C-alpha cells in the first residue's frame, strides 16, 4: 500500500476527530470529507450532511457496489479522562471520539475507493457514501439519500468488526406499552390496578419463545427496560407504561414479530419504529467468499448499524473493535487503519 494513502487517511481521521460531529451536527465533518475528495480530483455530491461519489469511469451498464460508513458520533462517555477531540496518538493508539466507531472504517474505505477511483475497465462501479445520523438511525442519514445513489448490487458497510465478516445483524424494535386499569383508593377494595395488569404481560415478554430461531443468533431477545406507573402511595394506578427492547433476528421480519406480540398481550403496543430490520447476506455471496478466501471468519453481529436501513445484501466489516465503541477514551490502533486499507483493497479487488 502506498504510504501516502495511509498517511493521508490518518491525517484525515485526526482532523475529523478534532471536529465535533454529534448526530444532526455533522456539517463541518461533511465539508472536510467533501474537500478531501475534491482535492484528489473526485467529483462529489452532497445532501444535508451526506457526501457521496462514484468512480471516475462509472458505467451505467455495470452493477454498483456501495461503500458506506458514517461520520457522526455519540456524545462523549462521561468517563473520559482525556480530551475526546484531541486526536492524540500515544503508544500506537489514536484516541478520540469516533476514532473506532466508525472513523477508522470510514477513512479506510475512502482510501480503498481512491485506490480504485481512476482505474478503467472495472467489473463493478463503486459508490462511496459518508453518511450522517447513523448513531440515532436518523431520517436525514443514509435513508434520505440512498434513493439518489441509483441501482445498487450490494454494500460493504464500514463498522468495527476486527476485520471479520458480519454476515448478519440483529434488528431492533423499541415498543411503548400501556396497560389500562381503573383508579381507586388503596385503603378500599376499589379500582383495577394497572400495575397488576401489566405484570401479566411483562411476564409474557420475559418468558415467551418465538417458534423460529436464527442459526446465527438463536432466539429473539425481548427485555422490559423501563416501567412507569402511579402518582402516590394511596391511589390505585389507572395506567402503567413500560418499554420493551426487542432484538429481532433474521428469522423474522419486524412486522411479523409485532403481530405475534399483539396477539399475545392485553396492553396497547406501539412501536417507535419498524425501520431497523434484521439483515443478512449469504455465505455463498461473492463478497463473502472473497473475505473468507482472505482468511476472515463469519459471524452474526448483535449491534445495529445502517445495514438495518438497506434493502440490498450487505456485508459489515471494518478495522477496530466494536467493544471499544462508545467507551471512555475511545481509540483505534494506527496499525488497524493500515490493515483496514490493505484489506478493503484486497477484498474489493477480488470482485472488481
CORLIN-V894852 format. One line per field, one symbol per residue. ss: DSSP state (@ for helix, = for strand, . for the rest). burial: + if it has 24 or more other ideal C-beta (glycine too) atoms within 12 Angstrom, else -. A space follows every 50 residues. Layout:
ss->???
burial->???
This chain:
ss->..@@@@@@@@@@@@@@@....=....@@@@@@@@@@@@.....====..= ====.........=======..=...............==..===...@@ @@@@@@@@@@@@@@@@@.......=======..@@@.....@@@@@@@.. ...====.......=====.==========.=.==......=.@@@@@@@ @@@@@@@......=...=..=========.....==..==========.. ...@@@@@@@@@@@...====.......==.....@@@@@@@@....=== =....@@@@...====.....@@@......===@@@@@@@@@@@@@@@@@ @.
burial->+---++-++++++++++++++++++++-++-+++-++--+-+-+++++++ +++++--+---+++++++++++++-+-------++-+-----++++++++ +++++++++++++++++----+-+++++++++++++++-+++++++--++ -++++++++++++++++++++++++++++++---------+-+++-++-- ++-++----+---+-++--+++-+--+-+------+++++++++++++++ ++-+-+++-++---+++-+-+-+++++++++-+-++++-++--+-+-+++ ++++++++++-+++++++++++-++++-++++++-++++++++++++++- ++
